[in-house]
Amino acid sequence: MALWTRNDRDLLALALPTFATLVSEPLLVMADTAFIGHVGAVPLAGLGLGGNVLGVITGMCVFLAYSTTSVVAHRLGAGRDLAAYEAGRDGMALGGALGVVLAGLLALLAPTIVGWYGPAPDVADAAVTYLRIVAAGLPFQLVVLASTGLLRGLQDTRTPMVVAIGVNVANIGLDALLIYGFGLGIAGSAVATATAQGLSCLALAAVIIRRCRGLGMRLRPDPRGMVASASSGGWLVLRTATLWFSLTATTVVATGLGSLTLAAHQVTNSLYTVLTFALDSLAIACQALIGRHLGAGETAGARTVMKRALGWGCVQAVVMGLLLVALRPPLVRLFTSDAAVQQLAMHSFVVLAAIMPLAALVFVLDGVLIGAGDTRYLALAGMFVAACHLPMLVAVAHWCTGGPAGLVWLWVAYSGFLAARALTLTLRARTGRWLRTGAE
């Protein structure tokens, strides 16, 4: 096989801008964590809880990006450009409507939701403050998900990259101003995040509206298209629910191990998010390319994209793991000045480095199957994986206490979660049953 092919060029042309876009978002989380981490352990733990709740909500809505990417790419491959834009328009309208409803519910139910985690009262207060403010940005964030999915399906990952980087740099400046300059603490972090989401929405919507008008397409969404968008994302919602069930259960166990362990878990999880989003850049490139190949009836091209993406993912994961081990001390100090939290996180970073190759396999194959529209299998496999992971977490909660051992075993259990996902995804990829062609 050639060392460098057209598929490699296509993958990297989409993956590199996607990498910058994806990493910019968790870098915001890292920036928030770093700013709040120097305020104190209690607000840092509150940010960890609030971030997890917000992540569950937006994660459950990621179908707005993923299903839109797949549908748009299939229609583009089939030569139906106008229909591709219409799918994106309806997805954006669905995101805005869903975001308004979820924002209201989150603001109302924040104390109840946070209480489910069983945190200390001061940590709970910080988390509720964060969630009630950041809820205002939810409608914008969900529109951004759908609009980004539209652009990715059109094989344009540069526009989301430029918007994300510009807005996120502004967010970091707002963090510094509001958290330290005005002394708002965790509330300042929430205001900065919601403002960044609004700016991203306005910028991406302006680009898409201009392109739609150039095609002579009406901007008013089609209710039937919105319903179709929601229906096509149903299996993805279930698949995402199983993933977030495991992630949330992990945070619940970390909470039970004490506030210091929860704070260290937030540091580790923030870094893990950055690293896996970097891996996810290949997965999203696969979504766009495989959707386009299958839309055009090119099954051999879809298989080749998968193989090349797995190779690139393996290389990327090994490099990231080695760098993580080498740079542990300065990375830990970047996130927090609390010596006890630093000591805990240093141990969990080693586990994080070890699981990177496994994570690369999981993320790439997940992107392959999403791009192919094989979401029913992903949902059913996700239920099996969650059933495998839960007993591992129960064992950690029962046998471990706070301290390095508890946090390390928590992340070892997460590696078991990844292993179960890798098994189900590999078995499906080998069958070829995901290679379904057509415009949809």
C-alpha positions in Angstrom: 0.0 0.0 0.0 1.3 3.5 -0.9 2.7 5.5 2.0 0.8 8.6 0.9 -2.5 8.5 -1.0 -5.3 10.8 -2.1 -7.3 9.4 0.9 -4.6 10.6 3.2 -4.7 14.1 1.7 -8.5 14.2 2.0 -8.4 12.9 5.6 -5.8 15.4 6.7 -7.4 18.3 4.7 -10.6 17.8 6.8 -9.0 16.5 10.0 -6.4 19.2 10.6 -9.0 22.1 10.7 -11.4 19.9 12.6 -8.6 19.2 15.1 -8.2 22.9 15.7 -12.0 23.4 16.0 -12.5 20.5 18.4 -9.5 21.2 20.5 -10.4 24.9 20.9 -13.6 23.9 22.8 -11.9 21.7 25.4 -9.1 24.2 25.6 -11.8 26.5 26.9 -12.7 23.9 29.5 -9.0 23.7 30.3 -8.8 27.5 30.6 -11.8 27.6 32.8 -10.3 24.8 34.9 -7.0 26.6 35.2 -8.5 30.0 36.1 -11.0 28.5 38.6 -8.4 26.0 39.9 -6.3 29.0 41.2 -9.4 30.4 42.9 -9.9 27.3 45.1 -10.7 23.6 45.3 -14.4 24.1 46.1 -15.2 26.2 42.9 -13.0 23.8 40.9 -15.1 20.8 42.2 -18.2 22.9 41.4 -17.0 23.5 37.9 -16.4 19.7 37.5 -20.0 19.0 38.5 -21.5 21.8 36.5 -19.3 20.9 33.5 -20.4 17.3 33.6 -24.1 18.3 33.7 -23.7 20.7 30.8 -21.7 18.0 29.0 -24.4 15.5 29.4 -27.0 17.9 27.9 -24.9 19.0 24.9 -23.6 15.4 24.5 -27.1 14.1 24.2 -27.7 16.8 21.5 -24.5 16.0 19.5 -26.8 14.2 17.0 -27.5 17.7 15.6 -23.9 17.7 14.4 -23.3 14.0 13.6 -26.6 13.1 11.9 -26.4 16.4 9.9 -22.9 15.7 8.8 -23.9 12.2 7.6 -27.1 13.2 5.8 -25.4 16.3 4.1 -22.4 14.3 3.0 -24.6 11.5 1.5 -26.6 14.0 -0.4 -23.5 15.8 -1.6 -22.0 12.5 -2.8 -25.3 11.8 -4.7 -25.1 15.3 -6.4 -28.1 16.8 -4.4 -26.4 20.0 -3.2 -29.6 22.0 -2.6 -31.1 19.2 -0.6 -27.9 19.0 1.5 -28.2 22.7 2.5 -31.9 22.2 3.3 -31.0 19.4 5.7 -28.6 21.7 7.5 -31.1 24.5 7.7 -33.7 22.3 9.3 -31.2 20.9 11.7 -30.2 24.4 12.8 -33.8 25.3 13.4 -34.3 22.2 15.4 -31.2 23.0 17.5 -32.5 26.5 18.3 -35.9 25.3 19.4 -34.5 22.4 21.5 -32.0 24.7 23.1 -34.6 27.2 24.3 -36.6 24.3 26.0 -33.5 22.8 27.6 -32.2 26.1 28.8 -35.4 26.8 30.7 -35.4 23.3 32.2 -31.8 23.5 33.3 -32.2 26.9 35.0 -35.3 25.6 36.8 -33.9 22.2 37.8 -30.3 22.9 38.4 -30.4 22.4 42.3 -32.2 19.1 41.9 -29.8 17.8 39.2 -26.7 18.7 41.1 -28.2 17.1 44.2 -28.3 13.8 42.4 -24.5 13.7 42.6 -24.4 14.0 46.4 -21.8 16.8 46.7 -20.8 18.8 49.7 -23.1 21.9 50.2 -20.5 24.5 49.2 -19.6 22.5 46.0 -23.3 22.2 45.2 -23.9 26.0 45.5 -21.0 26.6 43.1 -22.3 24.1 40.6 -25.8 25.6 40.6 -24.5 29.1 40.1 -22.5 28.0 37.1 -25.4 26.1 35.5 -28.0 28.7 35.9 -25.9 31.3 34.1 -24.4 29.1 31.4 -27.9 27.8 30.5 -28.4 31.1 28.6 -25.9 29.9 26.0 -27.6 26.6 25.3 -29.8 27.6 22.4 -26.7 29.2 20.7 -24.6 26.1 21.4 -27.1 23.7 19.8 -27.4 25.9 16.7 -23.6 25.8 16.4 -23.7 22.0 16.6 -26.1 21.8 13.6 -24.4 24.5 11.6 -21.0 22.8 12.1 -22.5 19.5 11.0 -23.7 21.1 7.8 -20.4 22.6 7.0 -18.5 19.4 7.7 -20.9 17.4 5.5 -20.1 19.9 2.7 -16.4 19.0 3.3 -15.7 22.5 4.8 -13.9 22.3 8.1 -12.0 25.5 7.8 -14.9 27.9 8.4 -15.8 26.3 11.8 -12.1 26.3 12.7 -11.7 30.1 12.1 -14.9 30.9 14.0 -14.1 28.6 16.9 -10.5 29.9 17.4 -11.5 33.5 17.2 -14.4 33.3 19.6 -12.5 31.0 22.0 -9.6 33.4 22.3 -12.1 36.1 23.2 -13.6 33.8 25.8 -10.2 33.3 27.5 -9.9 37.1 27.7 -13.3 37.3 29.2 -12.4 34.6 31.7 -9.5 36.6 33.0 -11.5 39.8 33.1 -14.6 38.4 34.8 -13.0 35.9 37.2 -10.0 37.9 38.4 -10.7 41.5 37.2 -14.2 41.7 38.6 -13.8 38.9 41.1 -16.9 37.0 39.9 -15.3 33.6 40.3 -17.2 30.7 38.9 -20.1 33.0 37.8 -17.6 34.9 35.7 -16.6 31.6 34.0 -20.2 30.9 33.2 -20.8 34.4 31.7 -17.7 34.1 29.5 -18.8 30.7 28.2 -22.4 31.7 27.4 -21.1 34.9 25.6 -18.7 32.8 23.5 -21.4 30.4 22.5 -23.6 33.4 21.3 -20.7 34.8 19.3 -20.0 31.5 17.6 -23.7 31.1 16.7 -23.9 34.5 15.1 -20.7 34.0 13.1 -21.6 30.6 11.7 -25.2 31.5 10.9 -24.0 34.6 9.0 -21.8 32.4 6.8 -24.5 29.8 6.1 -27.3 32.4 5.4 -25.1 34.0 2.8 -24.4 30.7 1.0 -28.1 29.7 1.1 -29.1 33.0 -0.4 -26.5 32.5 -3.1 -28.3 29.2 -4.0 -31.7 31.0 -4.1 -32.9 28.8 -1.2 -35.6 30.0 1.2 -34.4 30.4 4.8 -37.6 29.4 6.5 -37.2 25.9 7.9 -39.5 23.1 6.8 -41.3 21.5 9.8 -41.2 18.2 8.1 -37.5 18.5 7.7 -37.1 19.3 11.4 -39.1 16.2 12.3 -36.9 14.2 9.9 -33.8 15.6 11.5 -35.0 14.6 14.9 -36.0 11.2 13.8 -32.7 10.5 12.1 -30.9 11.4 15.3 -33.0 9.1 17.5 -30.5 6.2 17.5 -27.7 8.6 18.0 -29.4 10.1 21.1 -29.7 6.6 22.6 -26.0 5.9 21.7 -24.9 9.1 23.3 -27.1 8.5 26.3 -25.3 5.2 27.0 -21.9 7.0 26.7 -22.9 9.8 29.0 -24.4 7.3 31.5 -20.9 5.8 31.9 -19.2 9.2 32.1 -21.7 10.6 34.6 -21.5 7.4 36.7 -17.7 7.9 36.7 -18.2 11.5 38.0 -20.6 10.3 40.7 -18.1 7.7 41.9 -15.4 10.4 42.0 -17.7 12.6 44.0 -18.1 9.8 46.6 -14.3 9.6 46.9 -14.2 13.2 48.3 -13.9 16.8 47.1 -10.1 16.5 46.5 -10.5 13.4 44.4 -13.3 15.1 42.4 -11.2 18.1 41.8 -8.3 15.9 40.6 -10.8 14.0 38.4 -11.9 17.3 36.8 -8.3 18.1 36.0 -7.7 14.6 34.5 -11.0 14.6 32.6 -10.3 18.1 31.2 -7.0 16.9 29.7 -8.6 13.7 28.5 -11.3 15.7 26.7 -8.6 17.7 24.8 -6.7 14.5 23.8 -9.7 12.6 22.7 -11.1 15.5 20.8 -7.9 15.6 18.9 -8.5 11.9 18.1 -12.1 12.7 17.2 -10.8 15.0 14.4 -10.1 11.9 12.4 -13.4 10.4 13.3 -15.3 13.5 12.0 -13.2 13.5 8.8 -14.3 9.9 8.4 -18.0 10.9 8.9 -17.7 13.4 6.0 -15.7 11.3 3.6 -17.4 8.0 4.2 -20.8 9.7 3.9 -19.7 11.2 0.6 -18.3 7.9 -0.7 -21.4 5.9 0.2 -23.7 8.5 -1.2 -21.8 8.1 -4.5 -22.0 4.3 -4.2 -18.2 3.9 -3.7 -17.9 1.2 -1.0 -14.2 0.4 -1.8 -13.4 4.1 -1.2 -15.2 4.0 2.2 -13.1 0.9 3.3 -9.9 2.6 2.3 -10.7 5.8 4.2 -11.3 3.6 7.3 -8.0 1.8 7.0 -6.0 5.0 6.5 -7.7 6.7 9.4 -6.9 3.9 11.8 -3.3 4.1 10.8 -3.1 7.9 11.4 -5.0 7.5 14.7 -2.5 5.0 16.0 0.4 7.2 15.3 -1.4 10.2 16.8 -2.2 8.3 20.0 1.3 7.0 20.6 2.8 10.5 20.2 0.2 12.0 22.6 0.8 9.3 25.2 4.5 9.8 25.2 4.2 13.6 25.5 1.7 13.3 28.3 4.1 11.1 30.4 7.0 13.5 29.7 5.0 16.7 30.5 3.1 15.6 33.6 4.6 18.0 36.1 4.1 21.3 34.2 0.6 20.2 33.0 -0.5 19.5 36.6 0.8 22.8 37.8 -1.0 24.6 34.9 -4.4 23.3 36.1 -4.1 23.8 39.9 -1.9 25.3 42.6 -3.4 22.9 45.3 -0.6 20.5 46.2 -2.9 17.7 47.2 -4.9 17.9 43.9 -1.6 18.0 42.0 -0.4 14.8 43.6 -3.6 12.9 42.8 -3.6 14.0 39.2 0.0 13.0 38.6 -1.0 9.4 39.1 -4.1 9.4 36.9 -2.2 11.0 34.0 -0.1 7.8 33.7 -3.3 5.8 33.1 -4.5 8.4 30.7 -1.3 8.0 28.6 -1.7 4.2 28.5 -5.2 4.2 27.1 -4.6 6.6 24.2 -4.1 3.9 21.5 -7.3 2.2 22.6 -9.1 5.5 22.5 -7.9 6.1 19.0 -9.3 2.8 17.7 -12.7 3.6 19.4 -13.0 7.1 18.1 -12.1 6.4 14.5 -14.4 3.4 14.2 -17.2 5.3 15.9 -16.8 8.0 13.2 -16.8 5.5 10.5 -20.1 3.9 11.5 -21.7 7.3 12.2 -20.7 8.5 8.7 -22.2 5.3 7.3 -25.5 6.0 9.1 -25.1 2.7 11.1 -26.5 4.4 14.2 -28.9 1.6 15.3 -26.0 -0.7 15.9 -24.1 2.0 17.8 -27.0 2.5 20.1 -27.5 -1.2 20.9 -23.8 -1.7 21.3 -23.7 1.3 23.6 -26.2 -0.4 25.9 -24.0 -3.5 26.1 -20.9 -1.4 26.9 -22.7 0.5 29.6 -23.8 -2.8 31.2 -20.1 -3.9 31.2 -18.8 -0.7 32.7 -21.3 -0.3 35.6 -20.0 -3.3 37.6 -16.5 -1.9 37.3 -17.6 1.4 38.8 -19.5 -0.3 41.6 -16.3 -2.2 42.5 -14.3 1.0 42.6 -17.0 2.7 44.8 -17.1 -0.3 47.1 -13.4 -1.1 47.5 -11.6 2.2 47.1 -11.4 5.3 49.2 -10.1 8.8 48.3 -6.4 9.2 47.4 -4.2 8.2 44.5 -5.4 4.5 44.4 -9.0 5.4 44.2 -8.6 7.8 41.3 -6.2 5.5 39.4 -8.7 2.6 39.7 -11.5 4.9 38.6 -9.5 5.5 35.3 -8.6 1.8 35.0 -12.3 1.1 35.1 -12.7 3.7 32.3 -10.1 1.8 30.3 -12.4 -1.3 30.6 -15.2 0.9 29.2 -13.0 1.7 26.2 -12.1 -1.9 25.7 -15.7 -2.9 25.5 -16.4 -0.2 23.0 -13.4 -1.3 20.9 -14.7 -4.9 20.8 -18.2 -4.0 19.6 -16.9 -1.5 17.0 -14.2 -3.8 15.6 -16.6 -6.7 15.2 -19.0 -4.5 13.3 -16.4 -2.9 11.1 -15.1 -6.4 10.0 -18.6 -7.5 8.9 -19.1 -4.8 6.2 -22.8 -4.6 7.1 -22.3 -0.8 7.5 -21.5 -0.3 3.8 -25.0 0.9 2.7 -25.1 3.2 -0.3 -27.5 5.9 -1.3 -28.4 9.6 -0.9 -29.7 9.1 2.6 
